[in-house]
């Protein structure tokens, strides 16, 4: 079954990046395909750690 997961919020330091990385590693360890989208321009930690699985996205208001 396919799923779509959003991890976001404006407040810093609450664990969004950690949760994103844990979820990515969960899928990698189980051989499940996924694509992560990093929309944080100032701290692209997901893209840094999982460049092979990340698709950087620029969100323009």
N, CA, C and O atoms as CSV, one atom per row, in Angstrom:
chain,resi,resn,atom,element,x,y,z
A,1,UNK,N,N,0.843,-1.167,0.000
A,1,UNK,CA,C,0.000,0.000,0.000
A,1,UNK,C,C,0.892,1.236,0.000
A,1,UNK,O,O,1.832,1.318,0.791
A,2,UNK,N,N,0.615,2.181,-0.862
A,2,UNK,CA,C,1.377,3.422,-0.954
A,2,UNK,C,C,0.935,4.395,0.124
A,2,UNK,O,O,-0.214,4.382,0.564
A,3,UNK,N,N,1.867,5.237,0.539
A,3,UNK,CA,C,1.526,6.269,1.516
A,3,UNK,C,C,2.270,7.550,1.179
A,3,UNK,O,O,3.278,7.538,0.472
A,4,UNK,N,N,1.760,8.636,1.691
A,4,UNK,CA,C,2.364,9.951,1.507
A,4,UNK,C,C,2.514,10.556,2.890
A,4,UNK,O,O,1.530,10.718,3.612
A,5,UNK,N,N,3.749,10.893,3.264
A,5,UNK,CA,C,4.025,11.411,4.600
A,5,UNK,C,C,4.563,12.828,4.502
A,5,UNK,O,O,5.500,13.085,3.746
A,6,UNK,N,N,3.983,13.745,5.254
A,6,UNK,CA,C,4.467,15.116,5.341
A,6,UNK,C,C,5.016,15.341,6.739
A,6,UNK,O,O,4.369,15.012,7.733
A,7,UNK,N,N,6.212,15.905,6.805
A,7,UNK,CA,C,6.806,16.268,8.088
A,7,UNK,C,C,7.152,17.740,7.971
A,7,UNK,O,O,8.034,18.109,7.196
A,8,UNK,N,N,6.477,18.575,8.723
A,8,UNK,CA,C,6.716,20.006,8.578
A,8,UNK,C,C,6.276,20.798,9.778
A,8,UNK,O,O,5.754,20.262,10.755
A,9,UNK,N,N,6.497,22.073,9.679
A,9,UNK,CA,C,6.146,23.012,10.732
A,9,UNK,C,C,7.146,24.148,10.734
A,9,UNK,O,O,8.243,24.022,10.189
A,10,UNK,N,N,6.774,25.243,11.340
A,10,UNK,CA,C,7.646,26.416,11.336
A,10,UNK,C,C,8.639,26.434,12.485
A,10,UNK,O,O,9.731,26.982,12.341
A,11,UNK,N,N,8.289,25.853,13.612
A,11,UNK,CA,C,9.147,25.914,14.792
A,11,UNK,C,C,10.378,25.036,14.599
A,11,UNK,O,O,10.278,23.893,14.152
A,12,UNK,N,N,11.517,25.578,14.936
A,12,UNK,CA,C,12.758,24.824,14.838
A,12,UNK,C,C,13.039,24.029,16.095
A,12,UNK,O,O,12.523,24.337,17.170
A,13,UNK,N,N,13.859,23.006,15.951
A,13,UNK,CA,C,14.311,22.245,17.098
A,13,UNK,C,C,13.326,21.247,17.669
A,13,UNK,O,O,13.471,20.819,18.814
A,14,UNK,N,N,12.322,20.869,16.886
A,14,UNK,CA,C,11.328,19.919,17.402
A,14,UNK,C,C,11.514,18.507,16.846
A,14,UNK,O,O,10.777,17.596,17.223
A,15,UNK,N,N,12.488,18.316,15.955
A,15,UNK,CA,C,12.800,16.977,15.473
A,15,UNK,C,C,12.332,16.637,14.069
A,15,UNK,O,O,12.287,15.461,13.707
A,16,UNK,N,N,11.982,17.640,13.267
A,16,UNK,CA,C,11.507,17.362,11.899
A,16,UNK,C,C,12.581,16.669,11.069
A,16,UNK,O,O,12.300,15.685,10.384
A,17,UNK,N,N,13.804,17.176,11.127
A,17,UNK,CA,C,14.890,16.585,10.343
A,17,UNK,C,C,15.229,15.187,10.832
A,17,UNK,O,O,15.466,14.285,10.028
A,18,UNK,N,N,15.254,15.004,12.134
A,18,UNK,CA,C,15.552,13.683,12.699
A,18,UNK,C,C,14.488,12.677,12.277
A,18,UNK,O,O,14.812,11.564,11.862
A,19,UNK,N,N,13.227,13.065,12.382
A,19,UNK,CA,C,12.143,12.163,11.982
A,19,UNK,C,C,12.222,11.835,10.492
A,19,UNK,O,O,12.001,10.690,10.097
A,20,UNK,N,N,12.533,12.825,9.668
A,20,UNK,CA,C,12.665,12.592,8.225
A,20,UNK,C,C,13.777,11.599,7.933
A,20,UNK,O,O,13.615,10.700,7.108
A,21,UNK,N,N,14.906,11.764,8.611
A,21,UNK,CA,C,16.029,10.861,8.394
A,21,UNK,C,C,15.734,9.455,8.910
A,21,UNK,O,O,16.124,8.473,8.279
A,22,UNK,N,N,15.056,9.350,10.038
A,22,UNK,CA,C,14.686,8.028,10.563
A,22,UNK,C,C,13.726,7.304,9.625
A,22,UNK,O,O,13.867,6.103,9.390
A,23,UNK,N,N,12.764,8.025,9.097
A,23,UNK,CA,C,11.808,7.434,8.165
A,23,UNK,C,C,12.511,6.989,6.886
A,23,UNK,O,O,12.225,5.913,6.361
A,24,UNK,N,N,13.424,7.810,6.386
A,24,UNK,CA,C,14.187,7.440,5.189
A,24,UNK,C,C,15.010,6.182,5.445
A,24,UNK,O,O,15.025,5.269,4.619
A,25,UNK,N,N,15.688,6.132,6.577
A,25,UNK,CA,C,16.514,4.969,6.887
A,25,UNK,C,C,15.668,3.712,7.054
A,25,UNK,O,O,16.093,2.616,6.687
A,26,UNK,N,N,14.482,3.872,7.604
A,26,UNK,CA,C,13.546,2.750,7.736
A,26,UNK,C,C,13.240,2.148,6.362
A,26,UNK,O,O,13.281,0.930,6.189
A,27,UNK,N,N,12.933,3.011,5.390
A,27,UNK,CA,C,12.625,2.531,4.040
A,27,UNK,C,C,13.856,1.911,3.378
A,27,UNK,O,O,13.749,0.880,2.715
A,28,UNK,N,N,15.014,2.530,3.553
A,28,UNK,CA,C,16.244,2.001,2.961
A,28,UNK,C,C,16.556,0.617,3.525
A,28,UNK,O,O,16.856,-0.311,2.773
A,29,UNK,N,N,16.487,0.481,4.843
A,29,UNK,CA,C,16.807,-0.800,5.485
A,29,UNK,C,C,15.880,-1.921,5.045
A,29,UNK,O,O,16.275,-3.087,5.044
A,30,UNK,N,N,14.673,-1.588,4.679
A,30,UNK,CA,C,13.699,-2.599,4.263
A,30,UNK,C,C,13.588,-2.732,2.744
A,30,UNK,O,O,12.763,-3.497,2.244
A,31,UNK,N,N,14.417,-1.990,2.012
A,31,UNK,CA,C,14.422,-2.072,0.564
A,31,UNK,C,C,13.165,-1.530,-0.090
A,31,UNK,O,O,12.812,-1.930,-1.200
A,32,UNK,N,N,12.492,-0.624,0.594
A,32,UNK,CA,C,11.252,-0.050,0.048
A,32,UNK,C,C,11.575,1.229,-0.714
A,32,UNK,O,O,12.287,2.087,-0.193
A,33,UNK,N,N,11.076,1.374,-1.919
A,33,UNK,CA,C,11.355,2.584,-2.699
A,33,UNK,C,C,10.640,3.800,-2.105
A,33,UNK,O,O,9.523,3.694,-1.599
A,34,UNK,N,N,11.302,4.948,-2.177
A,34,UNK,CA,C,10.696,6.194,-1.711
A,34,UNK,C,C,11.447,7.369,-2.326
A,34,UNK,O,O,12.564,7.210,-2.818
A,35,UNK,N,N,10.847,8.518,-2.297
A,35,UNK,CA,C,11.489,9.766,-2.686
A,35,UNK,C,C,11.212,10.778,-1.596
A,35,UNK,O,O,10.065,10.953,-1.182
A,36,UNK,N,N,12.253,11.446,-1.129
A,36,UNK,CA,C,12.094,12.495,-0.128
A,36,UNK,C,C,12.219,13.852,-0.791
A,36,UNK,O,O,13.046,14.040,-1.683
A,37,UNK,N,N,11.412,14.781,-0.363
A,37,UNK,CA,C,11.453,16.137,-0.893
A,37,UNK,C,C,11.891,17.081,0.215
A,37,UNK,O,O,11.212,17.205,1.234
A,38,UNK,N,N,13.024,17.745,0.019
A,38,UNK,CA,C,13.562,18.674,1.011
A,38,UNK,C,C,13.173,20.090,0.594
A,38,UNK,O,O,13.646,20.585,-0.429
A,39,UNK,N,N,12.325,20.737,1.370
A,39,UNK,CA,C,11.856,22.086,1.017
A,39,UNK,C,C,12.452,23.162,1.911
A,39,UNK,O,O,12.077,24.329,1.801
A,40,UNK,N,N,13.370,22.794,2.789
A,40,UNK,CA,C,13.999,23.766,3.682
A,40,UNK,C,C,15.225,24.352,2.996
A,40,UNK,O,O,16.230,23.663,2.825
A,41,UNK,N,N,15.149,25.609,2.606
A,41,UNK,CA,C,16.260,26.231,1.884
A,41,UNK,C,C,17.474,26.485,2.767
A,41,UNK,O,O,18.606,26.419,2.288
A,42,UNK,N,N,17.261,26.771,4.036
A,42,UNK,CA,C,18.377,27.148,4.901
A,42,UNK,C,C,19.106,25.943,5.498
A,42,UNK,O,O,20.304,26.028,5.768
A,43,UNK,N,N,18.418,24.842,5.706
A,43,UNK,CA,C,19.034,23.645,6.303
A,43,UNK,C,C,18.614,22.411,5.511
A,43,UNK,O,O,17.654,21.726,5.865
A,44,UNK,N,N,19.337,22.144,4.449
A,44,UNK,CA,C,18.981,21.013,3.579
A,44,UNK,C,C,19.604,19.716,4.099
A,44,UNK,O,O,20.353,19.047,3.387
A,45,UNK,N,N,19.289,19.378,5.331
A,45,UNK,CA,C,19.916,18.207,5.951
A,45,UNK,C,C,19.487,16.900,5.296
A,45,UNK,O,O,20.301,15.986,5.166
A,46,UNK,N,N,18.237,16.793,4.885
A,46,UNK,CA,C,17.796,15.553,4.248
A,46,UNK,C,C,18.573,15.322,2.956
A,46,UNK,O,O,19.034,14.211,2.695
A,47,UNK,N,N,18.717,16.362,2.155
A,47,UNK,CA,C,19.449,16.249,0.892
A,47,UNK,C,C,20.914,15.913,1.146
A,47,UNK,O,O,21.504,15.133,0.399
A,48,UNK,N,N,21.505,16.487,2.182
A,48,UNK,CA,C,22.901,16.200,2.506
A,48,UNK,C,C,23.109,14.733,2.860
A,48,UNK,O,O,24.072,14.120,2.398
A,49,UNK,N,N,22.238,14.171,3.658
A,49,UNK,CA,C,22.414,12.799,4.124
A,49,UNK,C,C,21.889,11.754,3.139
A,49,UNK,O,O,22.421,10.645,3.078
A,50,UNK,N,N,20.868,12.088,2.378
A,50,UNK,CA,C,20.224,11.112,1.484
A,50,UNK,C,C,20.089,11.670,0.068
A,50,UNK,O,O,19.003,11.660,-0.511
A,51,UNK,N,N,21.184,12.148,-0.474
A,51,UNK,CA,C,21.161,12.779,-1.796
A,51,UNK,C,C,20.629,11.845,-2.885
A,51,UNK,O,O,19.990,12.306,-3.831
A,52,UNK,N,N,20.880,10.553,-2.764
A,52,UNK,CA,C,20.411,9.599,-3.779
A,52,UNK,C,C,18.897,9.421,-3.763
A,52,UNK,O,O,18.317,8.925,-4.728
A,53,UNK,N,N,18.265,9.823,-2.677
A,53,UNK,CA,C,16.821,9.631,-2.526
A,53,UNK,C,C,16.049,10.943,-2.477
A,53,UNK,O,O,14.819,10.934,-2.419
A,54,UNK,N,N,16.750,12.065,-2.500
A,54,UNK,CA,C,16.102,13.367,-2.298
A,54,UNK,C,C,15.871,14.105,-3.603
A,54,UNK,O,O,16.655,14.005,-4.546
A,55,UNK,N,N,14.793,14.838,-3.634
A,55,UNK,CA,C,14.482,15.734,-4.741
A,55,UNK,C,C,14.284,17.128,-4.153
A,55,UNK,O,O,13.216,17.430,-3.621
A,56,UNK,N,N,15.310,17.982,-4.246
A,56,UNK,CA,C,15.147,19.336,-3.707
A,56,UNK,C,C,14.008,20.064,-4.408
A,56,UNK,O,O,13.846,19.960,-5.624
A,57,UNK,N,N,13.233,20.790,-3.643
A,57,UNK,CA,C,12.069,21.501,-4.172
A,57,UNK,C,C,12.130,22.943,-3.706
A,57,UNK,O,O,12.367,23.210,-2.527
A,58,UNK,N,N,11.918,23.871,-4.621
A,58,UNK,CA,C,11.827,25.279,-4.255
A,58,UNK,C,C,10.358,25.645,-4.209
A,58,UNK,O,O,9.645,25.549,-5.208
A,59,UNK,N,N,9.920,26.063,-3.043
A,59,UNK,CA,C,8.526,26.459,-2.864
A,59,UNK,C,C,8.473,27.971,-2.953
A,59,UNK,O,O,9.050,28.670,-2.120
A,60,UNK,N,N,7.789,28.469,-3.953
A,60,UNK,CA,C,7.693,29.912,-4.169
A,60,UNK,C,C,6.292,30.365,-3.820
A,60,UNK,O,O,5.308,29.838,-4.340
A,61,UNK,N,N,6.209,31.335,-2.943
A,61,UNK,CA,C,4.888,31.831,-2.534
A,61,UNK,C,C,4.342,32.808,-3.521
A,61,UNK,O,O,3.240,33.324,-3.333
